[in-house]
Amino acid sequence: MRRTKLAELIAWKDSSSRKPLIIRGARQVGKTWLMKEFGRTQYSQTVYLNFEQNKRLKSLFTDDFDIKRIILALQAESGLTINPENTLLIFDEIQEIPEALTALKYFQEDAPEYHMISAGSLLGVALHSDISFPVGKVIFMDLYPLSFPEFLEAIEETKLIELLQTGDWKLLTTFKPKYIDRLRQYFFVGGMPEAVLKFSQNGNYNEVRDIQNQILNAYEHDFSKHTPKEIVPRIRMVWNSVPAQLAKENRKFIYGIIREGSRAKDYEIALSWLIDCGLVHKICRVSKPAIPLKAYEDRSSFKLFLSDIGLLSAMGDIDPRTLLEGNRIFSEFKGALTEQYVLQQLISCDEYVIFYWSAERSTAEVDFILQTEGKIIPLEVKAEENLQAKSLKVYVEKFSPEMSVRTSMSDYRKQDWLINLPLYAIHRLNKITN
């Protein structure tokens, strides 16, 4: 399967100001595959080292950070001659040997000719410990589960992607049923590479769900393996509460849903751990839609989403028929899945600062407020073709934005104050707002 981040890695390789690159992302989103595929397609050879599997490599970085000595040791370990011109160096699970993170500084300062790339699933957690991090000496790239266009490519629907890129809305509407069918599949399968690969091979939803449950079990194992024992139960409680939090009509995170009488300070560390691992996304409220949105952030009010819509479907134990054929009883959680889907696509674009807005003294709430290229864009999400946008109207009357967007199952249309963008084309948002 192809990942769009590969083009970003090629640009990094060709950059004259290249620094060591760190790929961040939750476990099993495809970081290792992406690095190896990049090495396979763009270099003569790759030296791959996994610091979680090979702890003896720690001794390479304990005495000093002499890059020549480290390179000699890496050659001995790999059996390969490392030439800067044609070799990609990969340090995987780099957080397991903190000294290796520090060593990246010396690669950048003393040996910038080497192409050095690394990754870490729990890197965000590790950075809260006493690691000497090479600030300013590295650059980051975030990897997420497959987006909807990447999913379409993985299941060999490249023509649907090409059609989306044209922006020919009249023609796109002709193929609307096919896009919606594929979108419902994505709601179940999600974007975790192993689940997508299995689905592309045999279309078996039960096998996809088995893989998703295995991933969820692996995450639970991480809770116990990498955190102090006294924090583990609280991490699990926050994690397992996410489907219930999103099932509410108002998706604002409520600590009382975790356990009656719970307070924010009881779960701050647990919540931070899940965020730092990339397992959840925290979207805060803004009191005013002005630039910069960060200045108007209300940290006490937020919504919590998972990293992947397929995992949310699995945690909610939603069967394929419910998703693919529709079910009236399913209506409330369908809204939650749709918001999860939209957020996941927005985050994968790396183009938006994302918040949400709600009024102080009314029920009006706009699902997402986006800041991009000096603009503030309100975005309302609808799961079906219901085109009422009452909250968005309240927002427009109060703040008079230049542009408002609603995304739904309805066709593309542009009105005086509102653009309706089909859900299956949400990744085209930047094209219609420029």
C-alpha positions in Angstrom: 0.0 0.0 0.0 1.1 3.6 -0.6 1.3 6.2 2.1 1.2 9.9 1.1 4.0 10.6 3.7 6.4 8.9 1.4 6.5 12.0 -0.8 7.4 14.0 2.4 10.3 11.7 3.1 11.6 12.0 -0.4 11.5 15.8 0.0 13.5 15.4 3.3 16.1 13.3 1.5 16.6 15.9 -1.2 16.7 18.8 1.2 20.0 20.7 1.5 19.2 21.5 5.1 18.4 18.0 6.1 18.4 17.1 9.8 17.8 13.7 11.5 14.1 13.0 11.2 11.9 11.5 13.9 8.6 9.9 13.0 6.0 10.0 15.7 2.8 8.0 15.9 0.8 5.4 17.8 1.8 1.7 17.7 0.9 -0.1 14.6 0.1 2.9 12.4 2.9 1.8 10.0 6.0 3.7 11.1 8.4 0.7 10.6 6.9 -0.2 7.3 7.1 3.3 6.0 10.8 3.7 7.0 11.8 0.4 5.5 9.8 1.1 2.3 11.5 4.5 2.0 14.9 2.8 2.4 14.0 0.1 -0.1 12.8 2.5 -2.8 15.1 5.4 -2.4 18.5 4.0 -1.2 21.0 1.4 -2.2 20.9 -0.1 1.3 19.3 0.3 4.6 20.7 -0.3 8.1 17.8 -1.0 10.4 18.2 -1.2 14.2 15.3 -1.8 16.6 16.3 -0.7 20.1 13.4 -2.5 21.7 14.5 -5.8 20.4 18.3 -5.2 20.7 19.1 -3.7 24.1 22.8 -4.4 23.8 23.0 -1.5 21.4 22.7 0.7 24.4 26.5 0.4 25.0 27.1 2.2 21.7 26.0 5.5 23.3 27.1 5.2 26.9 30.8 6.2 26.6 30.7 9.2 24.3 29.0 10.4 21.1 31.9 10.0 18.7 30.0 9.5 15.4 33.0 7.7 13.7 33.1 5.1 16.5 29.3 4.7 16.4 29.3 4.2 12.6 32.0 1.5 12.9 30.0 -0.3 15.5 26.8 -0.1 13.4 28.8 -1.5 10.5 29.9 -4.4 12.7 26.3 -5.0 13.9 24.8 -4.9 10.4 27.6 -6.4 8.4 27.2 -3.5 5.9 29.5 -0.7 4.9 27.7 2.6 5.6 28.2 5.1 2.9 26.5 8.5 3.5 25.6 8.8 -0.2 23.6 5.6 -0.5 22.7 4.3 3.0 19.6 5.0 5.1 20.2 4.7 8.9 17.0 3.7 10.8 16.8 3.8 14.6 13.4 2.2 15.5 11.8 2.5 19.0 14.5 5.0 19.8 12.9 6.0 23.1 14.0 2.6 24.5 17.6 3.9 24.5 17.4 7.6 25.6 21.1 8.1 24.9 20.4 7.4 21.2 18.1 10.3 21.1 20.9 12.5 22.4 23.2 11.1 19.8 21.0 12.6 17.0 22.4 16.0 18.0 25.9 14.9 17.2 24.8 13.3 13.9 23.4 16.7 12.9 26.4 18.7 14.2 29.4 16.4 13.3 28.1 14.2 10.5 25.2 15.9 8.7 26.0 13.9 5.5 24.4 10.8 7.0 20.7 10.1 6.3 19.3 9.4 9.7 15.7 8.6 10.4 14.1 7.2 13.6 10.7 6.4 15.2 9.2 5.8 18.5 5.7 4.7 19.5 6.0 6.0 23.1 8.3 8.9 22.3 5.9 11.4 23.7 5.9 9.6 27.0 9.6 9.2 27.1 10.2 13.0 26.6 8.6 13.6 30.0 11.4 11.8 31.7 15.0 13.1 32.1 16.1 12.6 28.5 18.5 15.1 27.1 16.6 15.9 23.9 18.4 17.4 20.9 16.2 20.5 20.6 16.6 22.3 17.2 18.8 19.4 15.9 16.0 17.2 14.6 12.8 17.6 12.7 9.5 15.7 13.3 7.0 14.0 11.1 3.7 12.6 12.4 2.2 9.4 11.0 -1.5 8.5 11.5 -3.7 5.7 10.3 -4.5 5.6 6.6 -6.8 8.4 5.5 -9.9 7.7 3.4 -8.0 8.4 0.1 -5.2 6.1 1.2 -7.8 3.5 2.1 -9.4 3.8 -1.4 -6.0 3.3 -3.0 -5.3 0.3 -0.8 -8.5 -1.4 -2.0 -7.6 -0.5 -5.6 -10.2 2.2 -6.1 -7.7 4.6 -7.7 -10.2 5.8 -10.3 -12.4 7.1 -7.4 -9.4 9.0 -6.1 -8.6 10.5 -9.5 -12.2 11.6 -9.9 -12.1 13.3 -6.5 -9.0 15.2 -7.4 -10.8 16.8 -10.4 -13.3 18.7 -8.3 -16.0 18.0 -10.9 -18.9 17.9 -8.4 -21.5 17.2 -11.0 -19.6 14.1 -12.2 -18.8 13.1 -8.6 -22.5 13.1 -7.7 -23.1 10.5 -10.3 -20.8 8.1 -8.4 -22.1 9.2 -5.0 -23.6 5.7 -4.1 -20.2 4.1 -4.7 -18.4 6.7 -2.5 -20.8 6.2 0.3 -20.5 2.4 0.2 -16.7 2.8 0.4 -17.0 5.3 3.2 -19.2 3.0 5.3 -16.6 0.3 4.8 -13.9 2.7 6.0 -16.1 3.5 9.1 -15.8 -0.2 10.0 -12.2 -1.1 8.8 -10.6 2.2 9.7 -7.0 3.0 8.8 -4.8 0.7 10.8 -2.5 -0.8 8.1 -2.9 -4.4 9.1 -6.7 -4.2 9.1 -6.7 -2.4 5.8 -4.4 -4.9 4.2 -6.5 -7.9 5.4 -9.7 -6.2 4.1 -8.0 -5.5 0.7 -7.0 -9.2 0.4 -10.3 -10.9 1.2 -13.0 -8.3 2.3 -13.6 -10.4 5.4 -15.1 -8.1 8.1 -14.7 -10.7 10.9 -11.0 -11.1 10.2 -10.7 -7.3 10.2 -12.4 -7.1 13.6 -10.1 -9.8 15.0 -7.1 -7.7 14.0 -8.6 -4.6 15.5 -9.2 -6.4 18.8 -5.6 -7.7 18.8 -4.4 -4.1 18.4 -6.6 -2.9 21.3 -5.2 -5.8 23.4 -1.7 -4.7 22.5 -2.5 -1.2 23.6 -3.8 -2.5 26.9 -0.6 -4.4 27.3 1.4 -1.2 26.8 -0.6 0.4 29.7 0.8 -2.2 32.1 4.3 -2.5 30.6 5.2 1.2 30.4 3.5 3.0 33.3 3.7 2.8 37.1 1.2 0.3 38.4 -0.8 2.9 40.3 -1.7 4.8 37.1 -2.7 1.8 35.0 -6.3 1.5 36.2 -6.9 5.1 35.6 -5.5 5.0 32.1 -7.8 2.0 31.3 -10.8 3.8 32.7 -10.2 6.9 30.6 -9.5 4.8 27.5 -12.6 2.6 27.9 -14.8 5.7 28.5 -14.2 7.2 25.1 -17.0 5.4 23.3 -19.5 6.5 26.0 -18.2 10.0 25.9 -18.7 10.3 22.2 -22.1 8.6 22.3 -23.6 11.6 24.1 -25.4 14.2 22.1 -23.0 16.7 23.6 -19.6 15.1 23.2 -17.8 17.2 25.7 -15.6 15.0 27.9 -17.3 14.5 31.3 -15.1 13.0 34.1 -18.2 11.7 35.9 -18.8 9.2 33.1 -15.5 7.6 34.0 -16.6 7.2 37.6 -19.2 9.1 39.6 -17.6 11.9 41.5 -14.4 11.9 39.5 -12.4 15.1 39.2 -10.0 16.3 36.5 -7.0 16.1 38.8 -7.6 12.4 39.4 -7.1 11.6 35.7 -4.7 14.3 34.4 -1.7 11.9 34.2 -3.7 9.1 32.6 -5.1 11.5 30.0 -1.7 12.9 29.3 -0.2 9.4 28.8 -2.9 8.5 26.2 -2.3 11.8 24.4 1.5 11.5 24.4 1.2 8.0 22.9 -0.9 9.2 20.1 -3.8 6.9 21.1 -6.3 9.8 21.6 -6.7 13.3 20.2 -7.8 16.1 22.6 -9.8 18.9 20.9 -10.4 21.9 23.2 -13.1 24.5 23.1 -12.4 28.1 22.1 -14.4 30.9 23.6 -13.9 33.2 20.5 -13.0 32.3 16.9 -10.1 34.7 16.5 -6.4 34.3 15.4 -4.6 32.7 17.1 -7.2 30.2 18.3 -4.8 29.1 21.0 -5.2 32.4 22.7 -8.9 31.7 23.3 -8.5 28.0 24.4 -10.7 26.8 27.2 -8.7 23.8 28.5 -11.4 22.7 30.9 -13.7 21.9 28.1 -12.7 19.4 25.5 -13.7 16.4 23.4 -11.6 13.2 23.2 -11.4 11.1 20.0 -9.5 7.9 19.2 -6.6 7.8 16.7 -8.7 5.5 14.4 -12.3 5.2 13.5 -12.0 1.4 13.0 -10.7 1.0 16.6 -13.7 3.1 17.8 -16.1 0.8 15.9 -14.3 -2.2 17.5 -14.5 -0.7 21.0 -18.2 0.0 20.4 -18.6 -3.6 19.1 -20.5 -2.4 16.1 -21.2 -5.2 13.7 -20.8 -4.7 9.9 -24.5 -4.9 9.1 -25.3 -2.0 11.4 -22.7 0.2 9.7 -23.2 -0.9 6.1 -27.0 -1.1 6.0 -27.9 1.5 8.6 -30.0 1.1 11.7 -32.3 3.7 13.4 -31.2 2.6 16.8 -27.6 3.4 15.8 -28.3 7.1 15.0 -26.5 8.7 18.0 -23.3 6.7 17.7 -23.3 7.2 14.0 -22.9 10.9 14.7 -19.9 10.1 16.9 -18.3 8.0 14.2 -18.8 10.7 11.7 -17.1 13.3 13.9 -14.3 10.8 14.5 -14.0 10.3 10.7 -13.8 14.0 10.0 -11.3 14.8 12.7 -9.1 11.9 11.5 -9.0 13.2 8.0 -8.3 16.8 9.2 -5.5 15.7 11.4 -3.9 13.6 8.6 -3.7 16.7 6.4 -1.3 18.4 8.8 -2.8 21.8 7.7 -5.1 22.8 10.5 -5.1 24.0 14.1 -8.3 22.3 15.4 -10.7 23.4 18.2 -14.5 23.4 18.6 -16.8 26.2 19.7 -19.9 26.3 22.0 -21.9 29.2 23.2 -21.8 30.3 26.8 -25.5 30.4 27.5 -27.1 28.2 24.8 -26.8 24.7 23.3 -25.3 26.0 20.1 -22.1 24.1 19.3 -20.0 24.0 16.1 -18.2 20.7 15.8 -14.8 22.0 14.6 -13.2 25.5 14.3 -10.2 25.4 12.0 -7.3 27.8 11.7 -5.4 27.6 8.4 -3.4 30.2 6.4 -4.7 33.2 8.4 -8.3 32.1 8.1 -10.8 30.7 10.7 -13.3 28.2 9.2 -16.3 26.8 11.2 -17.1 23.2 10.2 -20.3 21.5 11.1 -20.6 17.7 10.7 -23.8 15.8 9.8 -23.9 12.0 9.7 -26.7 11.9 7.1 -28.4 14.3 4.6 -30.1 16.4 7.3 -29.2 19.8 6.1 -30.4 21.8 9.2 -27.4 23.7 10.6 -29.0 25.6 13.6 -25.8 25.9 15.6 -23.8 27.0 12.6 -26.4 29.7 12.0 -26.1 30.9 15.5 -22.3 31.1 15.0 -22.6 32.9 11.7 -25.0 35.5 13.2 -22.7 36.1 16.1 -19.3 36.1 14.3 -20.0 36.8 10.6 -17.3 34.5 9.2 -16.1 34.9 5.6 -16.9 31.2 5.0 -18.8 28.4 6.7 -18.7 24.7 5.8 -21.0 21.8 6.6 -20.0 18.3 5.7 -22.7 15.6 5.2 -23.9 12.8 3.0 -25.5 15.5 0.8 -24.1 16.7 -2.5 -21.7 19.6 -3.0 -23.5 23.0 -3.1 -22.5 26.5 -2.4 -25.0 28.9 -0.9 -24.7 32.6 0.2 -23.2 31.8 3.6 -22.5 28.1 3.5 -20.7 25.4 1.5 -21.9 21.8 1.8 -19.0 19.4 1.2 -19.7 15.7 0.9 -18.2 13.6 3.7 -16.3 11.4 1.2 -14.6 14.6 -0.1 -13.6 16.2 3.2 -9.9 16.0 2.3 -10.7 18.5 -0.4 -11.6 21.1 2.2 -8.4 23.1 1.6 -9.2 23.3 -2.1 -12.6 24.8 -1.7 -11.6 27.3 1.0 -8.6 28.8 -0.8 
